[in-house]
Amino acid sequence: MSTAMLTYLFVGASFALYIGIAIWSRAGTTKEFYVAGGGVHPIANGMATAADWMSAASFISMAGIIAFLGYDGSVYLLGWTGGYVLLALLLAPYLRKFGQFTVPDFIGERYYSKAARIVAVICLIFISFTYVAGQMRGVGIVFSRFLEVDITTGVIVGMAVVFVYAVLGGMKGITYTQVAQYCVLIFAYMVPAIFISLLITGNPVPQLGLGATVADGSGLSVLAKLDKTLLDLGFSPYTEGSKATIDIFAITMALMVGTAGLPHVIVRFFTVPKVSDARVSAGYALIFIALLYTTAPAVAAFARLNFIETINNTAYSEAPGWFKNWEDIGLIGWVDKNEDGIIQYAAGAAFQGSPSYTGADGENGERVLTNAQTDSSNEVYADRDIFVLANPEIASLPGWVIALVAAGGLAAALSTAAGLLLVVSTSISHDLLKKTLMPGITDRQELFYARIAAAVAIGVAGYLGINPPGFVAQVVAFAFGLAAASLFPAILMGIFVKRMNKEGAIAGMLTGLLFTFAYIVFFKFVSPELNSSENWLFGISPEGIGSIGMVLNFLVAFSVSRMTSAPPAHVQDLVDDIRVPSGAGVAHQH
């Protein structure tokens, strides 16, 4: 059976499974729609949380980023995993005990204020749509390459599948679908990683393969060989970083607290029966996540080594099929700068921006591309997002492994997209309508509005996937920076600072939000030519500025709360109740 047929088979079977689960677990009440009825088993919730949290960014992009950045790419591993630990230990059990449906619900009730609730909804919608644009784009890339349809068609098919299980099933449908998606994505990530580790080092465990000796007789370890290969081509060594320590710290911190403030992950802990189950499911999720995250650095190193050895100094006429397949959809570009018909891969940009196709073929059969960078000898442009997806093809693995990776990439993108879209729909139907604008609506009407909001959100997400703003990659800094600077401090102080009042929380959220927003917009969009370390505040890049926004949020919130009246007694009692386990202190009353 051909690879294309296998891919259709694997993807079709996984989609049928997801839709079948959604119909089986259709939500009938708002509680089932928002928090799956609150009765999900901790292991199932751990798997669903892992699938929700490991998006297309984790599955498709992260290893590609590490493959290109080397040591500097480790901030994504540290930030995203550290953030999950922070969320699991510091926030999840307390939010579960509070027992509301959404993050704005917690902020609105804890800060006894509709204004605080609306600020939280605005932050949440912005963060969620920013994040979901990348997920839908990931769906489009997988479809366009493996199912040989254009990106637009791919996004529309993805929208249709998400529509069925998010709108029908709500959180109940999404939870059990995400359990299936976790199984698909982790299998799809690990199988090629094990194969490639065996091929390169003879060691079947990728995590150990990364430190093992390459099986080519050179006696070099994988990382030593990669360093030597990159140095020979004019790149900086893979194992040495170029970023300043303060910037690495700030980016890691922004990613950590941004992850801990991500609303679609927080809401997963509202779906288990008890507070203790929230802690247990957080532990399971960490184990499930660690499987992929400890494998990613090995996948990245193997992919970069394989990529260089497969294409550098190869005649274009003899280039492997995968190179031309990715070239056909514009995610690899080659320009023959010295007109020798041989692919030269080296340091420097091959093109000014992304390559632009003229619609014609050159004398070697290559796509004729314009805007070549003339002062660089590098002739190859490779999109970072292709590395995990192309890895099995580069290593000449069997067709079924390639088909499996396509199904896994779609599972990762769709699971997170569904979680994000549900968060958007619940914040609109529950927080804006039920709790703010239309308090008189019935449970049935609220469920109807939640489904309408989910359908509209899917339409917007699809539009962003088909027409991604040119800055989707840059905007990811927005999502994490804004979550770090706005929602995280408000949630943390809401749990641990009894004296924090609505004035302090609103002032802090707005300060963190506006400062971070302004800084990123200035350096990314208004004056990108100034975007360098000598112009940054304290040497911190826009990707890391959310950590400064967070500090400002805390400072302003504390200052304002001290100058205004304390929260009402019932709110202070509520904070005590969230933090103290039921039954605590009973023993010493006797």
C-alpha positions as CSV (number, residue, x, y, z in Angstrom):
1,M,0.0,0.0,0.0
2,S,1.4,3.5,-0.9
3,T,2.3,6.0,1.8
4,A,-0.5,8.3,0.6
5,M,-3.1,5.5,1.0
6,L,-1.8,4.6,4.4
7,T,-2.0,8.2,5.5
8,Y,-5.6,8.5,4.3
9,L,-6.3,5.3,6.2
10,F,-4.6,6.3,9.5
11,V,-6.0,9.9,9.5
12,G,-9.5,8.7,8.4
13,A,-9.6,6.0,11.1
14,S,-8.4,8.5,13.8
15,F,-11.1,11.1,12.7
16,A,-13.8,8.5,12.8
17,L,-12.7,7.5,16.3
18,Y,-12.8,11.1,17.5
19,I,-16.3,11.8,16.1
20,G,-17.6,8.4,17.4
21,I,-16.4,9.3,20.9
22,A,-18.0,12.8,20.6
23,I,-21.4,11.3,19.7
24,W,-21.1,8.7,22.5
25,S,-20.3,11.3,25.1
26,R,-22.6,14.1,23.9
27,A,-23.1,16.8,26.6
28,G,-26.7,17.2,27.8
29,T,-26.2,19.9,30.5
30,T,-24.0,23.0,31.0
31,K,-22.0,21.1,33.6
32,E,-21.2,18.4,31.1
33,F,-20.5,21.0,28.4
34,Y,-18.2,23.1,30.6
35,V,-16.5,20.5,33.0
36,A,-17.5,17.1,31.6
37,G,-19.9,16.7,34.6
38,G,-16.9,16.8,37.0
39,G,-16.6,13.0,37.0
40,V,-13.5,12.2,34.9
41,H,-11.1,9.6,36.3
42,P,-7.6,11.1,37.2
43,I,-5.7,8.9,34.7
44,A,-8.1,9.8,31.9
45,N,-7.9,13.4,32.9
46,G,-4.1,13.2,33.0
47,M,-4.0,11.9,29.4
48,A,-6.6,14.5,28.3
49,T,-4.6,17.3,30.0
50,A,-1.3,16.1,28.4
51,A,-3.1,16.1,24.9
52,D,-4.6,19.5,25.6
53,W,-1.3,21.0,26.7
54,M,0.9,19.4,24.0
55,S,-0.2,21.4,21.0
56,A,1.0,21.5,17.5
57,A,3.7,23.7,19.0
58,S,5.0,20.8,21.1
59,F,4.5,18.1,18.5
60,I,5.5,19.9,15.3
61,S,7.4,23.1,16.1
62,M,9.4,22.5,19.3
63,A,11.9,20.0,18.0
64,G,12.3,22.2,14.9
65,I,13.0,25.3,17.0
66,I,15.6,23.3,19.1
67,A,17.1,21.8,15.9
68,F,17.8,25.3,14.6
69,L,18.6,27.1,17.9
70,G,20.5,24.3,19.7
71,Y,21.2,25.3,23.3
72,D,19.1,28.5,23.0
73,G,16.1,26.4,22.1
74,S,16.2,24.8,25.6
75,V,14.2,27.7,27.0
76,Y,11.1,26.3,25.4
77,L,11.6,22.9,27.1
78,L,12.4,24.5,30.5
79,G,9.6,27.1,30.3
80,W,6.8,24.9,29.1
81,T,7.5,22.0,31.5
82,G,8.4,24.2,34.4
83,G,5.1,26.1,33.9
84,Y,3.1,22.9,34.0
85,V,4.8,22.0,37.4
86,L,4.0,25.5,38.7
87,L,0.3,25.1,37.6
88,A,0.0,21.6,39.0
89,L,1.4,22.4,42.4
90,L,0.5,26.0,43.0
91,L,-2.9,26.6,41.3
92,A,-4.8,23.5,40.2
93,P,-5.9,22.0,43.5
94,Y,-7.1,25.4,44.9
95,L,-9.0,26.3,41.7
96,R,-10.6,22.9,41.8
97,K,-11.7,23.4,45.4
98,F,-13.2,26.8,44.4
99,G,-15.4,24.8,42.1
100,Q,-16.3,27.3,39.3
101,F,-16.4,26.6,35.6
102,T,-13.8,29.0,34.1
103,V,-10.9,31.3,34.9
104,P,-12.9,34.5,34.6
105,D,-15.4,32.9,36.9
106,F,-12.8,32.5,39.6
107,I,-11.5,36.1,39.0
108,G,-15.1,37.6,39.0
109,E,-16.2,35.8,42.2
110,R,-12.9,36.2,44.1
111,Y,-12.6,39.9,43.2
112,Y,-16.4,40.4,43.6
113,S,-16.4,42.5,40.4
114,K,-18.0,42.4,36.9
115,A,-15.2,44.7,35.7
116,A,-12.5,42.2,36.8
117,R,-14.5,39.3,35.1
118,I,-14.6,41.3,31.8
119,V,-10.9,42.1,31.9
120,A,-10.2,38.4,32.4
121,V,-12.5,37.5,29.5
122,I,-10.7,39.9,27.2
123,C,-7.3,38.5,28.2
124,L,-8.5,35.0,27.8
125,I,-10.1,35.5,24.3
126,F,-6.9,37.3,23.0
127,I,-4.6,34.5,24.4
128,S,-6.8,31.7,23.1
129,F,-7.2,33.1,19.5
130,T,-3.5,33.9,19.3
131,Y,-2.7,30.3,20.2
132,V,-5.4,28.7,18.1
133,A,-4.2,30.4,14.9
134,G,-1.0,28.3,15.1
135,Q,-2.9,25.1,15.7
136,M,-5.1,25.5,12.6
137,R,-2.1,26.4,10.6
138,G,-0.4,23.2,11.8
139,V,-3.5,21.3,10.6
140,G,-3.2,22.9,7.2
141,I,0.5,22.1,6.9
142,V,-0.1,18.4,7.7
143,F,-3.0,18.1,5.3
144,S,-1.3,19.9,2.5
145,R,1.9,17.7,2.6
146,F,0.6,14.3,3.5
147,L,-2.9,14.3,2.0
148,E,-1.9,16.4,-1.0
149,V,-4.7,18.9,-0.7
150,D,-4.1,22.7,-0.4
151,I,-3.8,24.3,3.0
152,T,-7.2,25.9,2.8
153,T,-9.0,22.6,2.3
154,G,-7.0,21.0,5.1
155,V,-8.0,23.8,7.5
156,I,-11.7,23.4,6.5
157,V,-11.6,19.6,7.1
158,G,-9.9,20.2,10.5
159,M,-12.6,22.8,11.4
160,A,-15.4,20.4,10.5
161,V,-13.9,17.6,12.8
162,V,-13.4,20.0,15.7
163,F,-16.9,21.5,15.1
164,V,-18.5,18.0,15.6
165,Y,-16.8,17.1,18.8
166,A,-16.5,20.5,20.4
167,V,-20.0,21.8,19.6
168,L,-21.7,18.4,20.2
169,G,-19.7,17.0,23.1
170,G,-18.5,20.1,24.9
171,M,-15.9,19.4,27.6
172,K,-17.3,15.8,28.0
173,G,-16.7,15.0,24.3
174,I,-13.4,16.8,24.2
175,T,-12.1,15.0,27.3
176,Y,-12.6,11.5,26.0
177,T,-11.5,12.5,22.5
178,Q,-8.3,13.9,24.0
179,V,-7.6,10.6,25.7
180,A,-7.6,9.0,22.3
181,Q,-5.6,11.9,20.8
182,Y,-2.9,11.5,23.4
183,C,-2.5,7.8,22.6
184,V,-2.2,8.6,18.9
185,L,0.2,11.5,19.3
186,I,2.6,9.9,21.7
187,F,2.8,6.7,19.7
188,A,3.3,8.8,16.5
189,Y,6.1,10.8,18.2
190,M,7.9,7.9,19.9
191,V,8.0,5.3,17.1
192,P,10.0,7.3,14.5
193,A,12.2,8.6,17.4
194,I,13.1,5.0,18.4
195,F,13.7,4.0,14.8
196,I,16.0,7.0,14.1
197,S,17.9,6.6,17.4
198,L,18.6,3.0,16.4
199,L,19.7,4.0,12.9
200,I,22.1,6.8,14.1
201,T,23.4,5.3,17.4
202,G,22.3,1.7,17.6
203,N,20.5,2.7,20.9
204,P,16.7,2.2,20.9
205,V,16.1,4.8,23.7
206,P,16.1,8.3,22.1
207,Q,16.8,10.0,25.5
208,L,20.0,7.9,25.8
209,G,20.8,8.0,22.1
210,L,21.3,11.8,22.3
211,G,24.4,11.2,24.5
212,A,25.5,8.1,22.7
213,T,28.3,7.6,20.0
214,V,27.3,7.9,16.4
215,A,27.4,4.4,14.7
216,D,29.5,5.6,11.7
217,G,32.9,4.7,13.1
218,S,33.9,8.3,13.9
219,G,34.0,7.7,17.6
220,L,32.1,11.0,18.1
221,S,29.0,11.5,20.2
222,V,25.8,12.8,18.5
223,L,26.3,16.3,20.0
224,A,30.1,16.4,19.3
225,K,29.4,15.4,15.7
226,L,26.7,18.0,15.3
227,D,28.9,20.7,16.8
228,K,31.7,19.8,14.3
229,T,29.4,19.6,11.3
230,L,27.8,23.0,12.1
231,L,31.2,24.7,12.7
232,D,32.4,23.3,9.3
233,L,29.4,25.0,7.6
234,G,29.9,28.3,9.4
235,F,27.2,28.0,12.1
236,S,27.8,28.5,15.8
237,P,28.2,25.2,17.8
238,Y,24.9,23.4,18.6
239,T,25.7,23.1,22.3
240,E,26.7,26.8,22.9
241,G,24.1,29.5,23.4
242,S,24.3,33.1,22.0
243,K,21.5,34.7,24.2
244,A,22.4,36.7,27.3
245,T,21.7,34.9,30.6
246,I,19.2,37.5,31.7
247,D,17.2,37.1,28.5
248,I,17.2,33.3,28.8
249,F,16.0,33.6,32.4
250,A,13.2,36.1,31.4
251,I,12.0,34.0,28.5
252,T,11.9,30.9,30.6
253,M,10.1,32.7,33.4
254,A,7.5,34.3,30.9
255,L,6.9,30.8,29.3
256,M,6.6,29.2,32.8
257,V,4.1,31.7,34.3
258,G,2.4,32.1,30.9
259,T,1.8,28.3,30.8
260,A,0.5,28.3,34.3
261,G,-1.9,31.1,33.3
262,L,-3.2,29.3,30.2
263,P,-7.0,29.0,30.6
264,H,-7.5,25.9,28.5
265,V,-5.1,23.9,30.8
266,I,-6.5,25.3,34.1
267,V,-10.0,24.3,33.2
268,R,-9.0,20.6,32.9
269,F,-8.6,20.4,36.6
270,F,-12.3,21.3,37.1
271,T,-13.3,18.1,35.4
272,V,-12.3,15.6,38.2
273,P,-14.6,14.6,41.2
274,K,-12.4,15.8,44.1
275,V,-9.5,18.2,45.0
276,S,-7.2,15.2,45.7
277,D,-8.0,13.9,42.2
278,A,-6.8,17.2,40.7
279,R,-3.4,16.7,42.3
280,V,-3.3,13.0,41.2
281,S,-4.3,13.8,37.6
282,A,-1.7,16.6,37.5
283,G,1.0,14.0,38.5
284,Y,-0.2,11.6,35.8
285,A,-0.3,14.4,33.2
286,L,3.3,15.3,34.1
287,I,4.4,11.7,33.4
288,F,2.5,11.6,30.1
289,I,4.0,15.0,29.1
290,A,7.6,14.0,30.1
291,L,7.5,11.1,27.6
292,L,7.4,13.6,24.7
293,Y,9.4,16.4,26.2
294,T,12.4,14.2,27.1
295,T,12.4,12.8,23.6
296,A,12.2,16.2,21.8
297,P,15.9,17.2,22.2
298,A,17.0,13.8,20.7
299,V,14.5,14.2,17.8
300,A,15.8,17.7,17.2
301,A,19.5,16.7,17.1
302,F,18.9,13.6,14.9
303,A,16.8,15.7,12.5
304,R,19.4,18.4,12.1
305,L,22.2,15.9,11.5
306,N,20.1,13.8,9.1
307,F,19.0,16.9,7.2
308,I,22.6,18.2,6.6
309,E,24.0,14.8,5.7
310,T,21.1,14.0,3.3
311,I,21.1,17.2,1.3
312,N,24.4,19.2,1.6
313,N,26.6,18.9,-1.5
314,T,24.0,16.7,-3.3
315,A,23.2,17.3,-6.9
316,Y,19.6,18.7,-7.1
317,S,18.8,16.2,-9.9
318,E,19.6,13.4,-7.3
319,A,17.9,15.1,-4.3
320,P,15.7,12.7,-2.3
321,G,11.9,12.7,-2.9
322,W,11.1,14.2,0.5
323,F,13.1,17.4,-0.4
324,K,11.0,17.9,-3.6
325,N,7.7,17.1,-1.8
326,W,8.2,19.8,0.8
327,E,9.5,22.1,-1.9
328,D,6.2,21.7,-3.8
329,I,4.3,23.2,-0.9
330,G,6.8,26.0,-0.3
331,L,8.2,24.9,3.0
332,I,11.7,24.2,1.5
333,G,13.3,26.5,-1.0
334,W,16.5,26.1,-3.1
335,V,18.1,28.8,-5.2
336,D,21.2,27.8,-7.2
337,K,23.4,30.9,-6.5
338,N,26.6,29.6,-8.1
339,E,24.7,27.8,-10.9
340,D,26.5,24.4,-10.4
341,G,23.3,22.3,-9.9
342,I,24.5,21.3,-6.4
343,I,22.6,22.1,-3.1
344,Q,24.9,24.1,-0.8
345,Y,23.6,24.4,2.8
346,A,25.6,26.8,5.1
347,A,25.2,29.6,7.6
348,G,23.2,32.7,6.5
349,A,19.8,33.4,5.0
350,A,19.2,31.9,1.6
351,F,16.4,34.4,0.9
352,Q,15.3,37.9,2.0
353,G,12.3,36.8,4.0
354,S,10.5,33.7,2.7
355,P,11.1,32.5,-0.8
356,S,8.6,33.7,-3.5
357,Y,7.7,31.3,-6.3
358,T,7.5,32.7,-9.8
359,G,5.3,29.8,-11.1
360,A,8.1,28.5,-13.4
361,D,10.6,25.7,-13.2
362,G,14.4,26.1,-13.7
363,E,16.8,24.1,-15.9
364,N,17.3,21.6,-13.1
365,G,13.6,21.1,-12.5
366,E,13.6,23.3,-9.4
367,R,10.9,25.8,-8.5
368,V,12.2,29.2,-9.6
369,L,12.2,31.5,-6.6
370,T,12.9,35.2,-6.3
371,N,14.3,37.4,-3.6
372,A,17.6,35.5,-3.1
373,Q,20.0,36.9,-0.5
374,T,23.0,37.6,-2.6
375,D,25.5,38.2,0.3
376,S,25.1,34.7,1.7
377,S,26.4,31.4,0.2
378,N,23.5,29.4,1.7
379,E,21.2,28.1,-1.0
380,V,18.5,26.3,1.2
381,Y,15.5,27.7,3.1
382,A,13.8,25.1,5.4
383,D,10.8,26.0,7.5
384,R,11.3,25.0,11.1
385,D,7.9,23.3,11.3
386,I,8.8,20.6,8.8
387,F,11.5,18.8,10.9
388,V,9.4,16.5,13.0
389,L,7.0,15.8,10.1
390,A,9.8,15.2,7.6
391,N,12.0,13.2,9.9
392,P,10.7,9.7,9.0
393,E,11.0,10.5,5.3
394,I,14.6,11.9,5.7
395,A,15.5,8.7,7.6
396,S,13.8,6.5,4.9
397,L,11.4,4.9,7.4
398,P,8.5,2.7,6.2
399,G,5.3,4.4,4.8
400,W,3.2,3.4,7.8
401,V,5.5,5.4,10.1
402,I,5.1,8.5,7.9
403,A,1.3,8.0,8.0
404,L,1.4,7.7,11.8
405,V,3.3,11.0,12.2
406,A,0.7,12.7,10.0
407,A,-2.1,11.4,12.3
408,G,-0.1,12.4,15.4
409,G,0.5,15.9,14.2
410,L,-3.3,16.3,13.5
411,A,-4.1,14.8,16.9
412,A,-1.8,17.3,18.7
413,A,-3.2,20.4,16.8
414,L,-6.9,19.4,17.0
415,S,-6.8,18.5,20.7
416,T,-5.4,21.9,21.7
417,A,-7.6,23.7,19.2
418,A,-10.7,22.1,20.7
419,G,-9.7,22.9,24.3
420,L,-9.0,26.6,23.4
421,L,-12.2,27.0,21.4
422,L,-14.2,25.5,24.3
423,V,-12.6,28.0,26.7
424,V,-13.6,30.9,24.4
425,S,-17.2,29.6,24.0
426,T,-17.6,29.1,27.8
427,S,-16.1,32.5,28.7
428,I,-18.6,34.2,26.3
429,S,-21.7,32.1,27.2
430,H,-21.1,31.8,30.9
431,D,-19.0,34.8,31.9
432,L,-20.2,37.5,29.5
433,L,-23.8,36.4,29.0
434,K,-25.0,34.4,32.1
435,K,-22.9,36.2,34.7
436,T,-22.8,39.8,33.3
437,L,-25.1,40.8,30.5
438,M,-28.1,38.3,30.6
439,P,-28.3,36.9,34.2
440,G,-31.9,35.6,33.6
441,I,-31.2,33.0,31.0
442,T,-31.9,29.3,31.7
443,D,-29.5,26.4,31.7
444,R,-30.8,25.3,28.4
445,Q,-30.4,28.8,26.8
446,E,-26.9,29.0,28.2
447,L,-26.0,25.7,26.6
448,F,-27.4,26.9,23.3
449,Y,-25.4,30.1,23.4
450,A,-22.2,28.1,24.4
451,R,-22.7,26.0,21.2
452,I,-23.3,29.1,19.0
453,A,-20.2,30.7,20.5
454,A,-18.1,27.5,19.9
455,A,-19.3,27.5,16.2
456,V,-18.4,31.2,15.7
457,A,-15.0,30.7,17.5
458,I,-14.3,27.7,15.1
459,G,-15.1,30.0,12.1
460,V,-12.7,32.7,13.4
461,A,-10.0,30.1,14.1
462,G,-10.4,28.6,10.6
463,Y,-10.1,32.1,9.0
464,L,-6.8,32.7,11.0
465,G,-5.5,29.3,9.9
466,I,-6.3,30.0,6.2
467,N,-5.1,33.6,6.3
468,P,-2.6,33.6,9.1
469,P,-1.3,37.0,10.1
470,G,2.3,37.1,8.8
471,F,3.3,37.3,12.4
472,V,1.8,34.1,13.8
473,A,5.2,32.8,14.9
474,Q,5.9,36.2,16.6
475,V,2.4,36.4,18.2
476,V,3.1,33.2,20.2
477,A,5.2,35.6,22.4
478,F,2.0,37.6,22.8
479,A,0.0,34.6,24.1
480,F,2.5,33.6,26.8
481,G,3.6,37.2,27.6
482,L,0.0,38.3,28.1
483,A,-1.0,35.3,30.2
484,A,2.1,35.8,32.4
485,A,1.5,39.5,32.8
486,S,-2.3,39.5,33.3
487,L,-4.0,36.3,34.5
488,F,-1.3,34.5,36.4
489,P,-0.7,37.2,39.1
490,A,-4.5,37.7,39.6
491,I,-5.0,34.0,40.1
492,L,-2.0,33.5,42.4
493,M,-2.9,36.5,44.6
494,G,-6.6,35.5,44.6
495,I,-5.6,32.2,46.2
496,F,-2.7,33.3,48.6
497,V,-3.3,37.0,49.4
498,K,-6.4,37.5,51.6
499,R,-6.0,41.3,51.6
500,M,-6.0,41.5,47.7
501,N,-9.1,43.4,46.6
502,K,-10.8,44.2,43.3
503,E,-9.1,47.6,42.9
504,G,-5.7,46.1,43.2
505,A,-6.4,43.1,41.0
506,I,-7.9,45.2,38.1
507,A,-5.1,47.8,38.3
508,G,-2.5,45.0,38.3
509,M,-4.1,43.1,35.4
510,L,-4.4,46.3,33.2
511,T,-0.9,47.5,34.0
512,G,0.7,44.1,33.2
513,L,-1.4,43.7,30.1
514,L,-0.8,47.2,28.6
515,F,2.9,47.3,29.4
516,T,3.5,43.8,27.8
517,F,1.3,44.6,24.8
518,A,3.0,47.9,24.2
519,Y,6.5,46.5,24.4
520,I,5.8,43.6,22.0
521,V,3.9,45.8,19.5
522,F,6.8,48.4,19.5
523,F,9.6,46.0,18.9
524,K,7.8,43.5,16.7
525,F,5.6,45.7,14.5
526,V,6.2,49.5,15.0
527,S,10.1,49.5,15.0
528,P,11.4,46.0,14.2
529,E,14.7,47.6,13.1
530,L,15.3,48.5,16.8
531,N,14.6,44.9,18.0
532,S,18.1,44.1,19.3
533,S,19.6,43.6,22.7
534,E,21.1,47.1,23.0
535,N,17.6,48.7,22.8
536,W,15.8,46.2,25.0
537,L,14.8,47.1,28.6
538,F,17.4,45.4,30.9
539,G,18.5,43.4,27.8
540,I,15.2,41.4,27.8
541,S,13.7,40.5,24.4
542,P,9.9,40.9,23.6
543,E,9.6,37.1,24.0
544,G,10.6,37.4,27.7
545,I,9.0,40.8,28.6
546,G,6.0,39.1,30.1
547,S,8.1,38.4,33.2
548,I,8.6,42.1,33.7
549,G,4.9,42.7,33.1
550,M,4.2,40.1,35.8
551,V,6.4,41.9,38.3
552,L,4.7,45.2,37.5
553,N,1.3,43.5,37.9
554,F,2.3,42.3,41.4
555,L,3.8,45.7,42.5
556,V,0.8,47.8,41.3
557,A,-1.8,45.3,42.7
558,F,-0.1,45.3,46.1
559,S,0.3,49.1,46.2
560,V,-3.3,49.8,45.1
561,S,-4.8,47.2,47.5
562,R,-3.0,48.8,50.4
563,M,-4.5,52.2,49.6
564,T,-8.0,50.9,49.2
565,S,-10.5,49.1,51.5
566,A,-10.1,45.4,52.3
567,P,-12.3,42.8,50.6
568,P,-15.6,42.0,52.2
569,A,-15.5,39.4,55.0
570,H,-17.3,36.7,53.0
571,V,-14.5,36.9,50.3
572,Q,-11.8,36.6,52.9
573,D,-13.6,33.6,54.3
574,L,-13.7,32.2,50.8
575,V,-9.9,32.5,50.4
576,D,-9.4,30.7,53.8
577,D,-11.8,28.0,52.6
578,I,-9.9,27.5,49.3
579,R,-6.6,27.1,51.0
580,V,-7.4,25.1,54.2
581,P,-8.4,21.4,53.6
582,S,-11.8,20.5,55.0
583,G,-11.5,19.0,58.5
584,A,-8.2,20.8,59.2
585,G,-8.0,22.0,62.8
586,V,-10.8,19.7,64.0
587,A,-8.4,17.6,66.1
588,H,-7.3,20.4,68.4
589,Q,-10.7,21.6,69.3
590,H,-11.2,18.5,71.6
